[in-house]
Amino acid sequence: MRQNDRENLEQPTNQASIEQLHRDVAALAEEMRSPAPTAARAFLLPFSIGAAFALTTFIVVAFIGRLI
């Protein structure tokens, strides 16, 4: 009797896990449908991040140099 009760308690959890898995797979499928980034965007994004980092570093160094 106890084994049967335990199985009944686990059933909704398994069903919820399966439903969550279905939602995750659907979301991944939707994400995979989106087009790949264009060549310009693939080139400019790392360049922009590097330029922002260099500018921030320059500002920090200049600010520290002014304080000293």
Legacy VTK file of the C-alpha trace (Angstrom):
# vtk DataFile Version 3.0
C-alpha trace
ASCII
DATASET POLYDATA
POINTS 68 float
0.000 0.000 0.000
2.784 2.468 0.851
4.591 1.802 -2.437
1.409 2.608 -4.356
0.954 5.877 -2.410
4.525 6.907 -3.197
4.019 6.224 -6.899
0.851 8.348 -6.913
2.731 11.234 -5.320
5.553 11.055 -7.878
3.219 10.999 -10.887
2.332 14.765 -10.910
6.016 15.652 -10.489
6.943 13.529 -13.481
4.111 15.058 -15.501
5.242 18.581 -14.550
8.815 17.701 -15.531
7.668 16.409 -18.897
5.581 19.542 -19.509
8.556 21.757 -18.563
10.761 19.762 -20.942
8.247 20.291 -23.751
8.230 24.056 -23.078
12.036 24.162 -23.059
12.266 22.261 -26.343
9.676 24.560 -27.937
11.600 27.632 -26.787
14.855 26.198 -28.140
13.213 25.401 -31.472
11.946 28.982 -31.705
15.402 30.321 -30.884
17.002 28.130 -33.551
14.639 29.596 -36.186
16.089 33.085 -35.744
18.527 34.072 -38.488
22.262 34.088 -37.916
23.852 37.494 -37.336
24.913 39.354 -40.437
28.601 39.642 -41.287
28.645 43.347 -40.399
27.071 42.715 -37.006
29.389 39.792 -36.311
32.356 42.071 -37.058
31.173 45.280 -35.397
29.989 43.856 -32.084
33.408 42.666 -30.840
35.000 45.858 -32.180
32.449 47.987 -30.325
32.987 46.083 -27.091
36.753 46.505 -27.440
36.420 50.220 -28.185
34.169 50.725 -25.155
36.643 48.864 -22.952
39.575 50.924 -24.267
37.702 54.194 -23.712
36.724 53.166 -20.190
40.318 52.185 -19.399
41.591 55.498 -20.738
39.084 57.461 -18.637
39.958 55.501 -15.474
43.705 55.972 -16.007
43.263 59.672 -16.728
41.091 60.111 -13.628
43.596 58.288 -11.409
46.448 60.303 -12.912
44.619 63.524 -12.128
44.044 62.477 -8.505
47.714 61.674 -7.899
LINES 1 69
68 0 1 2 3 4 5 6 7 8 9 10 11 12 13 14 15 16 17 18 19 20 21 22 23 24 25 26 27 28 29 30 31 32 33 34 35 36 37 38 39 40 41 42 43 44 45 46 47 48 49 50 51 52 53 54 55 56 57 58 59 60 61 62 63 64 65 66 67
